[in-house]
Each structure stands twice: as structure tokens, then as C-alpha cells.
Amino acid sequence: MKEHHVKIERLDAITEVFIDGEEIKHVKDYKVTSSADGTTELVLKLVFKSDITKFEMSANQKVQEVK
């Protein structure tokens, strides 16, 4: 299993998360859970402000259609 370096910085309402030195943008909140078996889970809540693009694809379609 590959190991990753995770750094979380929080100042007031601002949270900055870095995974392997790369910043993860738009983090609203996070949750870290550690288990007795030694595994650790990081859950990030991301917020994006943009128009929604609807993407539909049928399993038997050869051409993908974006509406």
C-alpha cells in the first residue's frame, strides 16, 4: 500500500489540505478516522461554485453526449 504525506492547516474558518505537497482546493471541512487495525481514513468535503453540466451516457452508445 502506498503511503501519502498529508498536512492539514486550519486557522479560524480557513482550512488548507496538502496531499504529497499538492494543495487540495475548495475544502470546506474534513474528518479523520483512525481504526485499531492501523488504518486511517481522511474524508474531505469540497465546495464548488459553478454551473452544473449534465452528462449522460448510455452503456450501448458509442458517442458520448453532453447536454
DRENRORO-545264 format. One line per field, with one value per atom (N, C-alpha, C): atom name; z, x, y; residue number from 1; residue in three letters. Coordinates in nm, 3 decimals, decimal comma. Layout:
BEGIN
atome <- (CA/...)
c3 <- (Z/...)
c1 <- (X/...)
c2 <- (Y/...)
num <- (NUM/...)
residu <- (ALA/...)
This chain:
BEGIN
atome <- (N/CA/C/N/CA/C/N/CA/C/N/CA/C/N/CA/C/N/CA/C/N/CA/C/N/CA/C/N/CA/C/N/CA/C/N/CA/C/N/CA/C/N/CA/C/N/CA/C/N/CA/C/N/CA/C/N/CA/C/N/CA/C/N/CA/C/N/CA/C/N/CA/C/N/CA/C/N/CA/C/N/CA/C/N/CA/C/N/CA/C/N/CA/C/N/CA/C/N/CA/C/N/CA/C/N/CA/C/N/CA/C/N/CA/C/N/CA/C/N/CA/C/N/CA/C/N/CA/C/N/CA/C/N/CA/C/N/CA/C/N/CA/C/N/CA/C/N/CA/C/N/CA/C/N/CA/C/N/CA/C/N/CA/C/N/CA/C/N/CA/C/N/CA/C/N/CA/C/N/CA/C/N/CA/C/N/CA/C/N/CA/C/N/CA/C/N/CA/C/N/CA/C/N/CA/C/N/CA/C/N/CA/C/N/CA/C/N/CA/C/N/CA/C/N/CA/C/N/CA/C/N/CA/C)
c3 <- (0,000/0,000/0,000/-0,088/-0,100/0,015/0,072/0,178/0,118/0,176/0,132/0,250/0,223/0,326/0,322/0,435/0,443/0,547/0,509/0,602/0,602/0,722/0,735/0,822/0,768/0,842/0,856/0,977/0,999/1,082/1,030/1,100/1,091/1,205/1,211/1,118/1,017/0,928/0,801/0,790/0,669/0,692/0,605/0,611/0,484/0,499/0,385/0,399/0,295/0,296/0,184/0,217/0,120/0,123/0,007/-0,005/-0,096/-0,041/-0,113/-0,169/-0,090/-0,128/-0,220/-0,269/-0,358/-0,281/-0,295/-0,222/-0,284/-0,200/-0,242/-0,222/-0,328/-0,323/-0,282/-0,234/-0,204/-0,088/0,011/0,124/0,223/0,248/0,343/0,482/0,486/0,613/0,589/0,695/0,683/0,808/0,793/0,903/0,893/1,003/1,008/1,105/1,060/1,143/1,146/1,265/1,282/1,344/1,295/1,346/1,424/1,506/1,588/1,502/1,378/1,290/1,222/1,252/1,197/1,073/1,022/0,904/0,946/0,859/0,881/0,758/0,778/0,668/0,676/0,564/0,554/0,459/0,508/0,427/0,412/0,288/0,260/0,205/0,254/0,200/0,115/-0,017/-0,111/-0,160/-0,182/-0,230/-0,362/-0,463/-0,593/-0,627/-0,674/-0,719/-0,870/-0,941/-1,087/-1,145/-1,274/-1,342/-1,344/-1,341/-1,343/-1,488/-1,526/-1,658/-1,644/-1,722/-1,717/-1,818/-1,770/-1,857/-1,854/-1,970/-1,979/-2,080/-2,046/-2,138/-2,124/-2,235/-2,237/-2,250/-2,190/-2,193/-2,334/-2,424/-2,559/-2,661/-2,617/-2,706/-2,737/-2,860/-2,897/-2,886/-2,898/-2,889/-2,760/-2,684/-2,560/-2,589/-2,524/-2,546/-2,419/-2,431/-2,317/-2,344/-2,251/-2,267/-2,182)
c1 <- (0,084/0,000/0,089/0,058/0,136/0,102/0,205/0,185/0,182/0,100/0,089/0,118/0,182/0,206/0,090/0,019/-0,097/-0,070/-0,093/-0,077/-0,206/-0,263/-0,386/-0,356/-0,384/-0,366/-0,502/-0,531/-0,660/-0,638/-0,687/-0,681/-0,820/-0,887/-1,026/-1,112/-1,174/-1,263/-1,192/-1,061/-0,987/-0,913/-0,937/-0,871/-0,790/-0,664/-0,580/-0,534/-0,552/-0,513/-0,413/-0,303/-0,200/-0,179/-0,180/-0,153/-0,031/0,075/0,202/0,250/0,231/0,278/0,186/0,079/-0,014/-0,136/-0,170/-0,286/-0,416/-0,508/-0,642/-0,730/-0,784/-0,862/-1,006/-1,072/-1,215/-1,255/-1,167/-1,201/-1,286/-1,407/-1,496/-1,479/-1,462/-1,449/-1,377/-1,334/-1,266/-1,293/-1,269/-1,287/-1,177/-1,108/-1,004/-1,050/-1,047/-1,088/-0,974/-0,930/-0,827/-0,889/-0,848/-0,901/-0,793/-0,836/-0,744/-0,652/-0,696/-0,612/-0,501/-0,491/-0,384/-0,420/-0,541/-0,581/-0,634/-0,613/-0,662/-0,737/-0,854/-0,937/-0,951/-0,931/-0,949/-1,064/-1,167/-1,282/-1,282/-1,281/-1,281/-1,416/-1,468/-1,591/-1,548/-1,572/-1,530/-1,650/-1,631/-1,739/-1,695/-1,780/-1,754/-1,870/-1,838/-1,940/-1,926/-2,015/-2,011/-2,143/-2,158/-2,276/-2,267/-2,380/-2,383/-2,393/-2,306/-2,309/-2,368/-2,470/-2,535/-2,466/-2,422/-2,353/-2,431/-2,475/-2,549/-2,481/-2,476/-2,416/-2,487/-2,528/-2,588/-2,478/-2,499/-2,397/-2,372/-2,470/-2,451/-2,425/-2,405/-2,377/-2,228/-2,193/-2,052/-2,008/-2,101/-2,070/-2,131/-2,049/-2,099/-2,160/-2,271/-2,343/-2,342/-2,301/-2,302/-2,411/-2,504/-2,616/-2,594)
c2 <- (-0,117/0,000/0,124/0,218/0,341/0,437/0,497/0,595/0,734/0,821/0,960/1,051/1,163/1,264/1,363/1,376/1,465/1,571/1,698/1,809/1,889/1,914/1,991/2,112/2,231/2,355/2,422/2,468/2,534/2,659/2,771/2,898/2,961/2,969/3,015/2,929/2,990/2,914/2,868/2,894/2,858/2,727/2,630/2,501/2,481/2,445/2,412/2,268/2,188/2,048/2,025/1,957/1,923/1,772/1,710/1,567/1,553/1,495/1,482/1,616/1,723/1,857/1,934/1,874/1,941/1,988/2,117/2,171/2,122/2,080/2,043/2,166/2,219/2,344/2,318/2,421/2,424/2,331/2,312/2,226/2,305/2,256/2,320/2,258/2,127/2,056/1,924/1,861/1,732/1,647/1,517/1,423/1,318/1,293/1,191/1,083/0,958/0,845/0,743/0,707/0,605/0,481/0,365/0,238/0,164/0,071/-0,009/-0,095/-0,127/-0,210/-0,131/0,000/0,082/0,160/0,144/0,220/0,357/0,453/0,590/0,634/0,695/0,741/0,892/0,961/1,105/1,132/1,202/1,238/1,390/1,437/1,581/1,623/1,736/1,794/1,914/1,905/2,008/2,087/2,216/2,303/2,365/2,354/2,414/2,506/2,625/2,719/2,733/2,667/2,674/2,625/2,645/2,592/2,440/2,375/2,229/2,182/2,093/2,032/1,893/1,866/1,736/1,644/1,529/1,433/1,302/1,260/1,134/1,043/0,914/0,818/0,685/0,632/0,500/0,396/0,279/0,174/0,122/0,134/0,082/0,192/0,316/0,427/0,436/0,463/0,478/0,624/0,718/0,860/0,914/0,987/1,046/1,181/1,209/1,333/1,416/1,542/1,635/1,736/1,751/1,846/1,967)
num <- (1/1/1/2/2/2/3/3/3/4/4/4/5/5/5/6/6/6/7/7/7/8/8/8/9/9/9/10/10/10/11/11/11/12/12/12/13/13/13/14/14/14/15/15/15/16/16/16/17/17/17/18/18/18/19/19/19/20/20/20/21/21/21/22/22/22/23/23/23/24/24/24/25/25/25/26/26/26/27/27/27/28/28/28/29/29/29/30/30/30/31/31/31/32/32/32/33/33/33/34/34/34/35/35/35/36/36/36/37/37/37/38/38/38/39/39/39/40/40/40/41/41/41/42/42/42/43/43/43/44/44/44/45/45/45/46/46/46/47/47/47/48/48/48/49/49/49/50/50/50/51/51/51/52/52/52/53/53/53/54/54/54/55/55/55/56/56/56/57/57/57/58/58/58/59/59/59/60/60/60/61/61/61/62/62/62/63/63/63/64/64/64/65/65/65/66/66/66/67/67/67)
residu <- (MET/MET/MET/LYS/LYS/LYS/GLU/GLU/GLU/HIS/HIS/HIS/HIS/HIS/HIS/VAL/VAL/VAL/LYS/LYS/LYS/ILE/ILE/ILE/GLU/GLU/GLU/ARG/ARG/ARG/LEU/LEU/LEU/ASP/ASP/ASP/ALA/ALA/ALA/ILE/ILE/ILE/THR/THR/THR/GLU/GLU/GLU/VAL/VAL/VAL/PHE/PHE/PHE/ILE/ILE/ILE/ASP/ASP/ASP/GLY/GLY/GLY/GLU/GLU/GLU/GLU/GLU/GLU/ILE/ILE/ILE/LYS/LYS/LYS/HIS/HIS/HIS/VAL/VAL/VAL/LYS/LYS/LYS/ASP/ASP/ASP/TYR/TYR/TYR/LYS/LYS/LYS/VAL/VAL/VAL/THR/THR/THR/SER/SER/SER/SER/SER/SER/ALA/ALA/ALA/ASP/ASP/ASP/GLY/GLY/GLY/THR/THR/THR/THR/THR/THR/GLU/GLU/GLU/LEU/LEU/LEU/VAL/VAL/VAL/LEU/LEU/LEU/LYS/LYS/LYS/LEU/LEU/LEU/VAL/VAL/VAL/PHE/PHE/PHE/LYS/LYS/LYS/SER/SER/SER/ASP/ASP/ASP/ILE/ILE/ILE/THR/THR/THR/LYS/LYS/LYS/PHE/PHE/PHE/GLU/GLU/GLU/MET/MET/MET/SER/SER/SER/ALA/ALA/ALA/ASN/ASN/ASN/GLN/GLN/GLN/LYS/LYS/LYS/VAL/VAL/VAL/GLN/GLN/GLN/GLU/GLU/GLU/VAL/VAL/VAL/LYS/LYS/LYS)
